[in-house]
Amino acid sequence: MWAVTAVPLEAGIALSIVVMSHPKRAAQAARIAQAMAPATVVTDPDLTGTPSPLRTAVHAWRAHAPEATHHLVLQDDVDADREELLSAVRRGIALFPDAVLGFFAHLDSLNGAMLRLAAAAGAHWTEAVSSEYFPCQAVVLPVRHIAALCEFVEPVRAFRREDDEVLSDFLSMYRIPGILSVPSLVDHIDSGSLTGNAHQDGALRGTFAPRGHGEILAGMVDLLPFFSKGVGHCMAQGADGAWRRLHWIEAMAGLGIDPRTVDDELTAHLAVRTATGDRPTLPTGFLTSLWATAYLIGFLAASGRVPLKPLGESPGAVRADLLAAAWRSLAHAGLKGTSLDRDLLVGAEPFVMELTDAAHAAGRAAGHRQHLMEGALA
């Protein structure tokens, strides 16, 4: 039905590209396809029914070129730099040829939290959180898995609508790795959801830095700092894979951190800013949770609690630009679901960036000290 061609990326790897869309967004989809040429727009075949991402996704997944080894599916509400994205896709396929690759994560999702922690640990890729939906804004599928994926969807296609949730179920069922790039490499355009979903920004937007010196994959953690609805938490994963929510105070106590000391550090930091008249009007409770979450990210990254797998020699250092993006998105993630106005962060961004950076540095220092002590006792 759709004429799709493949782009040879390197020896033995050919990529076809489609944009999945609804006819109501035909112009937008055409623009993305032109920017990502040679890409083909694949539309929802049901023009009268309720828009269904899953129904459209099945057609998009199947619409790969016969000669393709891998298939890139973009949604019609993203924006990306073609050369940058294809460079990252090429690298991802070379490193993880049998994995499903994602190049976006929502800022207030567990996968978004995992991107922030992975960036703080110096990773370039991370395992996706398997118990959460797999973000489908820009996803690469190995063609060899597509027939099984579409067969898996068939029994639920009539009543399930979310492609990202069903894809996550498929990956878990068939034990196929889901890998996300660090950082996200596409932007989610606020063009209004056709399916009733609220617009969600990306967790860690950055640039792809081509690396010939080696990379790092962050494995799944059992503690994941998470800032949601104005409250800092750690998501704790049990042996059964299920996540439970710990308040940041409980999480710190379990890690051997005195939460009162951390709170005192924030109080001293805020006192300086208040004295100089540089403190914005953000509530103290919000800033406390923001500080605690950034502190925990630094602590976990420096204490050896993020499993890291080198994918080459001399993987390099933590990128300052990605940390800045992480702190920016962390504050916005915590603001969602509260009664606070999002505009509060606009003028306060320099203060928020400085505060989270200071909290992260304090957490890293504490984590490093604990790691050294544990090593000496081993």
C-alpha positions in Angstrom: 0.0 0.0 0.0 2.9 2.4 0.8 6.0 2.7 -1.3 8.9 2.6 1.3 12.5 2.6 0.5 15.5 1.8 2.7 18.6 3.9 3.4 21.9 2.0 3.6 23.6 3.0 6.8 26.6 0.8 6.6 27.5 -2.7 5.5 24.7 -5.1 6.4 22.4 -2.4 7.8 19.5 -0.8 5.8 17.0 1.5 7.4 13.5 2.3 6.2 11.7 5.4 7.7 8.0 6.1 8.1 5.9 8.8 9.9 2.7 7.4 11.5 -0.1 9.9 11.3 -3.8 10.7 11.3 -5.2 12.4 8.2 -6.1 15.4 10.4 -2.4 16.1 10.7 -1.5 15.4 7.1 0.4 18.6 6.6 2.4 18.2 9.7 3.3 14.6 8.9 4.3 15.6 5.3 6.7 18.2 6.7 8.3 15.7 9.0 8.6 13.1 6.2 10.2 15.7 3.9 12.7 16.6 6.6 13.5 12.9 7.2 13.6 11.9 3.5 13.3 9.3 2.2 10.4 8.8 4.7 6.9 7.7 4.0 3.7 8.9 5.7 1.6 6.0 6.9 -1.9 7.1 8.0 -4.7 5.6 10.1 -6.9 3.7 7.7 -10.1 4.4 9.7 -11.1 7.9 8.9 -14.3 7.9 10.9 -13.5 6.0 14.1 -11.8 7.3 17.2 -8.1 7.8 16.5 -6.1 4.9 17.8 -2.3 5.1 18.1 -2.1 1.3 18.2 -4.2 0.8 15.1 -2.0 3.2 13.2 1.2 1.8 14.6 0.5 -1.7 13.3 0.3 -0.3 9.8 3.4 1.8 10.4 5.4 -1.1 11.8 4.4 -3.3 8.9 5.3 -0.7 6.3 9.0 -1.4 6.2 11.1 -1.8 3.0 11.6 -5.4 1.9 15.4 -4.9 2.0 15.4 -3.1 5.4 17.1 -4.7 8.4 15.8 -2.0 10.7 12.7 0.3 10.7 12.5 3.8 12.1 8.9 4.9 13.0 8.4 8.5 13.9 5.2 10.0 15.2 3.7 13.1 13.5 4.2 15.4 16.5 8.0 15.3 16.7 10.8 17.4 15.3 14.4 16.2 14.8 17.6 17.0 13.0 17.9 14.3 10.3 21.6 13.9 10.2 22.0 13.9 14.0 19.2 11.4 14.5 20.4 9.1 11.7 24.0 9.2 13.2 22.6 8.1 16.5 20.4 5.4 14.9 23.4 4.1 13.0 25.4 4.0 16.2 22.6 2.4 18.2 22.1 -0.4 15.7 25.8 -1.1 15.6 25.9 -1.5 19.4 22.5 -3.1 19.9 21.5 -4.8 16.6 18.7 -6.9 18.2 17.2 -4.3 20.5 14.3 -1.9 20.1 15.8 1.6 20.3 14.0 4.7 21.5 15.2 8.3 21.1 12.7 10.1 23.4 11.4 9.9 27.0 8.8 12.1 28.7 10.0 14.4 31.4 7.7 13.0 34.2 8.0 9.3 33.3 10.2 6.7 35.0 12.1 6.4 31.7 12.7 10.2 31.9 14.0 9.8 35.4 16.3 7.0 34.2 17.7 9.2 31.5 18.6 11.9 34.1 20.3 9.3 36.4 22.1 7.7 33.4 23.4 11.2 32.3 24.7 11.9 35.8 26.5 8.5 35.8 28.2 9.4 32.4 26.2 6.9 30.3 25.3 7.4 26.7 22.5 4.7 26.5 20.3 3.2 29.1 18.0 0.2 29.5 14.4 1.2 29.5 12.2 0.7 32.5 10.4 -2.5 31.5 7.4 -2.0 33.8 6.5 1.3 32.0 5.4 2.1 28.5 8.1 2.2 25.9 8.1 5.8 24.4 7.2 5.5 20.7 7.9 9.1 19.5 11.0 7.9 17.6 11.6 4.1 17.7 13.8 1.7 15.8 12.5 -1.8 15.3 14.7 -4.7 14.1 12.7 -6.0 11.1 13.1 -9.6 12.3 10.8 -8.8 15.2 8.0 -7.0 13.4 6.0 -10.0 12.3 5.9 -11.4 15.9 5.1 -7.9 17.2 2.1 -7.5 14.9 0.9 -11.1 15.7 1.2 -10.2 19.4 -1.0 -7.1 18.9 -3.8 -8.9 17.0 -5.7 -10.3 20.0 -5.9 -6.9 21.7 -6.0 -4.6 18.7 -9.8 -4.1 18.9 -9.9 -2.7 22.4 -6.4 -1.4 23.3 -5.3 1.9 21.9 -1.8 2.7 23.3 1.0 1.6 21.1 3.7 2.4 23.7 2.1 0.1 26.3 1.6 -2.8 24.0 5.2 -2.5 22.7 6.4 -2.6 26.3 4.4 -5.7 26.9 5.8 -7.3 23.8 9.4 -6.6 24.8 8.8 -8.1 28.2 7.1 -11.2 26.8 9.9 -12.0 24.3 12.7 -10.7 26.4 13.9 -8.2 23.8 16.0 -5.4 25.1 14.6 -1.9 25.0 17.3 0.8 24.9 17.0 4.6 25.1 19.5 7.1 23.9 21.0 9.6 26.4 20.0 12.3 25.6 16.7 12.3 23.8 17.2 13.4 20.2 13.7 14.5 19.1 11.4 17.2 20.3 7.8 16.6 21.1 5.8 19.3 19.3 2.7 20.7 21.2 0.2 20.2 18.4 -2.7 19.0 20.5 -3.4 15.3 21.2 -5.9 13.5 19.1 -6.3 10.8 21.7 -6.8 12.9 24.8 -3.3 12.6 26.2 -1.9 15.7 27.8 1.1 17.2 26.1 4.4 16.0 27.6 7.8 17.5 27.1 11.0 15.5 26.8 13.1 14.5 29.8 16.6 15.2 28.6 16.9 16.9 25.2 20.4 17.2 24.0 22.7 16.7 21.1 24.2 13.5 19.8 28.0 13.6 20.1 29.6 11.1 17.7 32.1 9.1 19.8 34.8 6.9 18.5 36.4 6.4 21.9 33.8 4.2 23.5 30.4 4.5 25.3 28.6 3.4 28.4 25.3 1.6 28.8 23.5 2.2 32.1 21.7 -0.9 33.4 18.5 -1.0 35.4 18.7 0.3 38.9 16.8 -0.7 42.1 16.5 2.9 43.3 15.4 5.7 40.9 15.0 9.4 42.1 11.7 10.7 40.9 10.2 14.2 41.3 6.5 14.2 40.8 3.6 16.5 41.9 6.0 18.7 43.9 7.3 15.8 46.1 10.7 14.1 45.8 10.7 10.3 45.9 12.8 7.3 45.1 11.1 4.5 43.2 12.4 1.3 44.7 12.3 -1.9 42.5 11.8 -5.2 44.3 13.0 -8.6 43.4 9.7 -9.2 41.5 10.4 -6.2 39.3 7.5 -4.1 40.8 8.2 -0.5 41.8 7.1 1.1 45.1 7.4 4.8 46.0 9.6 5.9 48.9 9.5 9.5 50.1 12.9 11.1 49.8 13.4 11.1 53.6 12.8 7.3 53.8 15.0 6.7 50.7 17.9 8.7 52.2 17.6 6.9 55.6 17.8 3.6 53.8 21.0 4.7 52.1 22.7 5.8 55.3 22.2 9.5 54.6 20.9 11.7 57.4 18.1 13.7 55.8 18.4 16.4 58.4 21.9 17.1 57.3 20.7 17.4 53.7 17.9 19.7 54.8 20.4 21.8 56.7 22.6 22.1 53.6 19.6 23.5 51.6 18.7 25.9 54.4 22.2 27.3 54.4 22.1 27.6 50.6 18.7 29.4 50.6 19.8 31.7 53.4 22.6 33.1 51.3 20.3 33.6 48.3 17.6 35.3 50.6 20.2 37.7 52.0 21.3 38.8 48.6 17.7 39.1 47.4 18.2 36.5 44.6 15.7 33.9 45.9 12.5 33.6 43.7 9.0 33.0 45.1 9.0 29.3 44.6 7.7 27.6 47.8 10.3 26.2 50.2 8.6 22.7 50.2 9.0 22.5 46.4 12.7 23.6 46.6 13.3 21.1 49.3 12.1 18.2 47.2 14.0 19.5 44.2 17.2 19.7 46.2 16.6 16.2 47.7 16.0 14.6 44.3 19.1 16.2 42.7 21.1 15.2 45.8 19.9 11.6 45.4 20.8 11.5 41.7 24.3 12.6 42.5 24.7 10.2 45.4 23.5 7.2 43.5 25.7 8.1 40.4 28.8 8.5 42.5 28.3 5.6 45.0 28.4 2.8 42.4 24.7 2.1 42.5 24.1 2.6 38.8 25.3 -0.5 36.8 27.5 0.6 34.0 28.7 -1.5 31.1 31.5 0.0 29.0 31.0 -0.4 25.2 34.5 0.5 24.3 37.7 2.0 25.7 38.0 5.3 27.4 34.2 6.2 27.5 34.8 9.8 28.6 33.3 12.0 31.3 29.9 13.3 32.4 28.6 15.9 30.0 27.9 19.3 31.6 25.3 20.2 29.0 23.3 17.1 29.7 23.3 17.8 33.4 22.0 21.2 32.7 19.2 19.7 30.6 18.5 17.2 33.3 18.1 19.9 36.0 15.9 22.0 33.8 13.5 19.1 33.0 13.6 17.9 36.6 12.1 21.1 37.9 9.4 21.0 35.2 8.6 17.4 36.0 8.1 18.3 39.7 5.9 21.2 38.8 3.4 19.0 36.8 0.4 18.0 38.8 0.7 20.9 41.3 -1.3 24.1 41.5 1.9 26.1 40.8 2.1 28.1 37.6 4.6 26.8 35.1 5.6 30.4 34.4 7.2 30.5 37.9 10.2 28.6 36.5 10.8 31.0 33.6 12.3 33.8 35.5 13.7 31.5 38.2 15.6 29.2 35.8 19.1 30.5 36.8 18.4 30.1 40.4 16.9 26.6 39.9 19.9 25.5 37.8 22.3 26.7 40.4 20.4 25.1 43.2 20.1 21.7 41.6 23.7 21.8 40.5 24.8 22.5 44.1 22.5 19.7 45.4 23.9 17.2 42.8 27.5 18.2 43.7 26.8 17.6 47.5 25.2 14.3 46.7 28.1 13.2 44.6 30.6 14.1 47.3 28.6 12.1 49.9 28.2 9.2 47.5 31.9 9.2 46.6 32.8 9.2 50.3 30.5 6.2 51.0 31.9 4.3 48.0 35.4 4.8 49.2 34.5 3.6 52.8 32.7 0.6 51.4 35.7 -0.3 49.3 38.1 0.1 52.2 35.9 -2.3 54.3 35.6 -4.9 51.5 
